[in-house]
Amino acid sequence: HVSRANPPKSMTLEITWFILWGVLWAVYFALDGYDLGIGTLMPVLTHDEAERRTLYNAAGPFWDGNQVWLITAGGVTFAAFPGTYAALFSGLYTALMLLLFALILRGVSFEFRRKVDSPTWRKVWDTCHVLGSFLPALLLGVAFANIFKGIPLNAQGINEGSLLHLLNIYGLTGGLLFVLMFALHGALWIGVRTQGIMAHQAAKAAGTLWPALVAVLIFFLIMSAVYTPLFHNYLKHPVLFGLLLLPVMGLTMVRLYLGRGRFALAWGASAISIAGITLFGVAGIFPALLPSSLNPAFSMTIFNSASSPKTLAIMLGVALVFVPIVIVYQAWAHLTLGRKITPQDLTYEEAY
């Protein structure tokens, strides 16, 4: 590893992978975010078995593919920045295990709820599905907010805090932001895939969530200026403030398209706002990947946690080939399978 005191003069590969790291997290939040939002909203939007099955099938063809981006983002952290990966997955072990178990419960619920024709059985797995959707949204928000704020890493890269240390006011605000952000995203996707009363309920939910999200986002930005060094990079390089145009424009277009009943365009605008919010935080912590709140010199950065240049170069070649292929495939899948769900669709043997 390169020492903290003597970073290399040329950091093209490290910076490139830092950008890719941020983009992969943004893509994951924009895609799996609506799945998590749908599950979170299920108790509010459904009243009978047909409506619950409709929501399962709204996410059914996509959720597992969307979740692959989480594995990709984690894999990139491991391969490109192993030092950061080690500090992250040891220092935040409990929180990440809770996230993993919640995602496992959610994934299993898609398949298991239909294995036994029993209301009690289905209710158990519906509960797992809701918790497995709400908890990851909350935990991801808390985790990323604390990363923006800084983790108490010591000189050995060990987190001196605990799980309760993450539950500070700023971290919890980040958790609330992610829950609302994903819930709005999910409501819009329900509008894309359903019709009639379900689409009307989704539009109503989105209309309620939008002002709440805007208010929490503004509060989060104010708290970011108070509790984090995120704006230091922006003050040094004012051009970065252009990233804030993404959530501003995205949320504005969500409100506009929602009022016109254009759910697909509103969902796309919501995805842009999610990506903008993510990249705002990522750009703010650069060149750190895991800032230390104890001493900036203890932070895990692209200087001291990256793999060798040869490793980064080989991986970059692979990523430039396969990531666009995956993006094209997922775009095709959403365009092809993202049609309105009909009552007949629920009669198929393959339906959830």
Helices and strands as residue ranges (DSSP letters): H 12-45, H 49-59, H 63-80, H 82-91, H 93-112, H 119-149, H 163-166, H 169-193, H 197-227, H 230-236, G 238-244, H 245-259, H 263-285, E 288-290, G 296-298, E 300-301, H 309-337, G 343-347
